Amino acid sequence: MDILFISPYLPSETSGHAGAQLIFRNIVSLAKNHQITLAAFIDSGENHMIESLTNHGINVHAIFYPRNQKSLISKLSSGIRNIRLMVNSISGKEPFYFAKYKSIKMADLVSKLISESKFDFVQVEYNVMHHYTKQIGDIPNVVVFHDVSSKVYERGKAFGNKSNKMFFDMTKILEPSIANKFDAVVTLTVEDHDYLKNLGCESPIHVIPPQVTIPAIRSTEKNPKAICFVGSFNREPNIQAVQILIDELFPQLLDKIQLNIIGKDLPNYLVNKIKGIQGINYLGFIDDVDGFLASQMMMVAPIQIGSGLKMKIPHALACGTVVITTPVGAEGIGLEESDGLWIADSNETMVDIINNNIDELDLMIKQGLSGRNAVKEKFSENNIIPKFEILYSEILQA
């Protein structure tokens, strides 16, 4: 089968974006038996990632799109370039996060690729890439909702964030209309399936979880006092989780416990706050995330807002480290305490689990290994890729 993928991110196992890692695993697996062409936006400094795709026989076409600019000049340039989109967002036409991916260059690229090749199928990654359905035309297609933005904003507005309320009012109308443009929709969790259907999605919705890579772990030795949180801090759910960790959870933990936080772009006000708290370390970006996770007694993820499947949870389990999270953080994972996943419905419960188990080294190692095996079985290539291939066949035969 000849399949065109359209993605807002360049897929890569080394990307700092979990969605880009997920897409990479899927298209590399599919490329074993299918011809894959990719049209994606690419950020500065990502060109070296293309080779890992072409080495698997994937035909890559990229449109430059700078993100998360650091320099003042770059930020000003980005602001000027996107001013119309920001005005439209404020006025309630379309959230900026969706509108910014509408690109004439990408539309032209998709049109060119489709005119030059006879694709059997088109897979659009992320709801924000819905802008290119006109170019796709009558080719059988599916859109993957890696998360449901309305659900994120609805949960966010419950915490009093006015911008979340505004975006929820927009996306609760926009997202079902996006979904209904496509022959079928894929969500990563049953919870997102049900939420999107209740919003008014009439296209068939299929639940296909992500693949999770099982890293080679050289040692199961644990730092007996260490707990951690891992995240990319350009996302509100991760920032809020860190705030809960340092303000509400850590003050109630045993004095000997050390909290390590890793990930890019933690806001300066939180970095400075952490510097004044003994026992909390912000380590920023680190190269060997797998080794770091494997060395920790627990990962604690007090996630209160968000949607989709939080990849940090099965990632930590795959590294042999138990996870304590909320019902929101556990959505779509389907594992339990015997698999190394504790689900706590309150801060008090989370604190009790940490304090009562921080000295149980043998138990943490045992349950961490159980979690690793459970993730390996549930989120393997052999389980995930056939689900996509069956879906493609169903749509082509419809």
N, C-alpha and C positions, 0 to 999 in steps of 0.2 A: 504494500500500500504506500502511496506517495502522500505524505502528510505535511502541511504547512503549519508551523507554530508561530503565533504572534505574542510577544511578551514585552512587558514594560522593563524587565531586567534581563541583563545578559546572564544566562544560566551558568553557574560555576559552583563546584564543590568548595572552593576557597572563598566564595563571596561572604561578606558579613551579613547578608540578607538571607533569612531562612527560606523565603519563597524562591529565591534564585537557586538555592541548593536543591530544593524539592524538584523544580523543573529540570535541572541538570540530570538528576538521577533518573527521572522518567524518560527524558528524550534519549539519553544514552542507552537505556534499556530497550526502548522501542527501536532504536537504530540498529539493533542486532538483526531485526527481521523486516524493517521497513525503511523506506527512503525518507529522511527527515530534512526539511528545509526550515530555517529559523530566521524570522525577522524580529529584531529586538532593539530597544534603546540601549546605548552603551555610555557609561560615565568615563570621565578622564581617568587614566591609569588602569583601565580594564582591558586594553588591547591584548595583553599577554594571556588573558583567559580564553581567547578565541581558539588557540591551538588545541586546548584540551577537548574542544568540541569537534574541530575538524579531524582530529586524530581518530575519532569514532565514526567518521564518515558523514558528519552533519554539515550541510551546506549553510554557512552563516552569512547573514546580511545585517549590518548594524547601522543605526542612525545615532549620531552623537547627541546626548542629552545630559547636561551637567546637573548634578544634584548636590545638596548640602555644601554649598560653596563656603569656603573659609575666609578668603581675603575680602577686604572691604570693596575693592573694585569689582570682584566677581559677584558679591552680594548685590551691589548697586545695579550691575548689568542684568542680573537675574530679575531684580525687582522691576526694572524698566520693561524688560521683555514680557513680564507676566502681569503687568498692571491691569490690563483689560480683563484678564481672567479673574484677578482678585476682586475687581469691582463687581463682576458678574456673580461671584461667590457671595459677596456681602449683600448683594441685592436679591439673593435667593434663587438665581437661575440654575446654577450647578456648582457643587462644591469644587473648590480650587483643585483638590486632590484628583478629581475626575477630569476636570477640564484641561489640566496642564498636559495631559497625554494625547490631546488632539493635535496632530502634527501633519502638516501638508506633506512634508518629506516622507513620513511613514506611510501616509495614504498613497503617495506616488510609488513608493517601494512595493507595497502590497499589490497595487494594481499591476506593476511591471512583472512581479513574480508570477501572478496568476495568469497574465497574458502569455507568458513564456513557457509555463508548465501546466500540465493537466493534473492538478491535485485531486486526489480522491476525497480528501478530508481536510478541514481546517480546525485547529484547536486554538482558542483564544485564552490566554492565561490572564486572569484578573479581570474583574468587572470594569476597571478603568480603561480597558482597551476596547470597549464596545464601539468606539467611534468608527471602526473599520468594517462594519457589517455591509455597507454599501459596496465596498471593494470586493468583499467575499462573494456577494451575489447568491447564486443558487447552489453553491458547493455545500455538501453536507457539513455540518459544523457543530461545535460544542463550546461553551464557555465554562471555565473553571473559576468559581467563586472561592478564592483562597480564604476569604472571610466575608462576612456580610456587614458592610459599613453601618447600615441602619442599626444593627444590633450593638455595635461598638458605641455609637452615638447615644442610643437609648440608655445604655448602662452608664455612660459618662454623664448624661444630664441628671441622672439620679443623685450625683455628687455635687450638683449645683453649678455645673459648668454651662454658662449661657450659650457659648458657641456650639457645644454639643447639641443643645436643644434646637438651635437654628439648622445645623447640619442634619439632624434627625428628621426634621420636618421636610427637608429637601429629599433625602435619600430614601425615605419610606415610600415615596412616589417614584423616584428615579430607578431604584434597583429592580423592582418587578418589571418595569418597562424594558430595562436592559435585558433581563433574563428572557423575556418573551420574544426578543429578537432572534433567539437562537433555537436550533432544533432540539437541543437538550442542554441541561445544566449539570455541572458536577460541584458538589460541596465536599468538604473534608470530614464533616461530622454530621451525625443524625440531627443534632440540635440546630445546626445551620440549615439543613434540609427543611425541618419543620418551620423554622422562623421565616425562611424565604417563601415557603408555600403560603403561610398565613399572611404575608405581605401582599400576595396576589400573583405569584408566579404560576403561570399555566403551562409552561413548557415542562416536560418530564425532568425530574430532578433525581440524580443518582449520587450515592455516597461512595466516594473512593478515597480512603485515607492516604497519607503520604508514605513514600518509602523512607526508611530510616537506615542510615549506614551504621554498621556495627564496627567500631574501631578496634584495632589491635591494641590491647592494653598490656603493657610490659610488666606492670606491677599492680597488685591489689592493696598495697600498703596505704593506710589511711593516716591523715593528720588527725589525731584523736580529739582535737578541740575545734575543728574547722567546719563551718557551714558556709554556704555560698549562695549567690544569685548571679545569673548570667543573662545578659540582654543587650539589645541595641537600643540606645537611649534617644533615638529620634522618634520613638513611639510612646505615646501617652501612657498606655498600660504598664510599660516597664518602669517609667519614671514614678508613677504612682506606687508601684510595688516597692521600689526602693524607699520611698517616703514612709510607707507603712513599716518596712523593716527597721529603719533607723529610729523612727519616732514612737512606734507602738509596740513592736515585738522585742527589739534588742534590749530595751531597758528592763524587761521582765525575764531575760535569760540569765542562766548561771554565769557568774563572773568569769569563769575560765573559758567561756565560749568565744571564739573569734569568728567574725563575719567578714568574708571576702566577696567583693563585688567586682565583676569584670564586664567589659563591654565598652564600645566607643561612645563618645559624645554625651557623657553624663553632664547635665547643666552645672555651671560653675557654682551656683548657690548650694547645690548638694555636695559638690566636691569639697568646698570650703567648710561646710557643716560637718562632713565626715572627718576632716582633719582635726576637728576639736573633740572627737569622740574616741576614747581609748578602746581598742578591741575591734574597730571597724577599719578595714583597708579597702581603698578603691585602687584597683590594679590597672584600670584602663583596658586597652586591647592587648591580648597576648596571643602568641602564635600557636602554642600547643594547648588548645582548649580541652581536648580529649584527656590529655594527661592531667591537667588541672582538675577537671571534674572527677576523674578517677581517684584523686588524692583526698577528696573532701568526704567528710562523714555523711553530709546531707546537702541537698539543694533545697532551699526554702523559697517558694514562689507564691507570695500572697497576692495573686492577680485578681482584681475585682472587676475590671472592664476588659473588653476584647471580644473576639469572635474567632472562628476557625480553630484549628488544632495548634496549640502552643508547642512548637517544635522543641523548645528547650526541655520540655518534660521527658519525652521519650529519648532525647539525646543524652540527658543525664543518666537515665536508666540504662541506656546502651553502653555507657561508660562504667557501669557497675556501681552507681551511686543512687541511694534511695532519694525519693522526692516527697516533700510535704507541700501540698498546694491546696487551693480552694476548689469548690465545685466548678467555678468558671475556668480555672486553670486545667482541670481534669477533663473538660469536655472532649469527647471523641476518642479518648485514649482507651477506655474500657478495661483498665487494670485495677487491682485492689491492693490492700496492705500486704498480702502474701506475695505479691509481685513487686514489692518495694515502693508502692505508691500509697501514701496516706492522704486522705481528703478531709480537710478540716473546715467546718462551717463557721468558725469564729476564731478571732485572735487568741482567745483563751485556750481553745483546744489546740491550736498550732503551737503555742508556747509550751503547753504540757507535753506534747509529743516530742518536741525538741529536748526539753530538760530531762524527760524520763528515759530518753534513748541515747543521749550523747555519750554515755559511758559504755553502751552495749556494743563494743567493737565487733565481736564475733557475729552478733545478730545483724548489724548493719552490713557487714561483708556478705553474709549469707543472703539477705534480702536483696542487696544490690545485684548479686549474681543471678538471683531469681528474676529480677526486673530485666536484666540484660537478656536472659533467655526468652522471656515473654515478648520483649520488643522484637527480638530476632525472628520469632515465629510469626508474630502478628503483622509486622510492617515490612516484610521481606519483598524483594523483587518478584519472587514466585507467586506471592499473594496479590500484589498490587497490579502488575502489568496486564495479566489476563483480564482483569476487570475493565481496563480501558479497551482492550481488543474486542471484548464481547460487546461493549457499548458501541464502538465504531461499527461493528457488523449489524447491530440492531438498527442503528440510524440509517445505514446504507440500504438496508432491506425494507425500511418503512415506506 
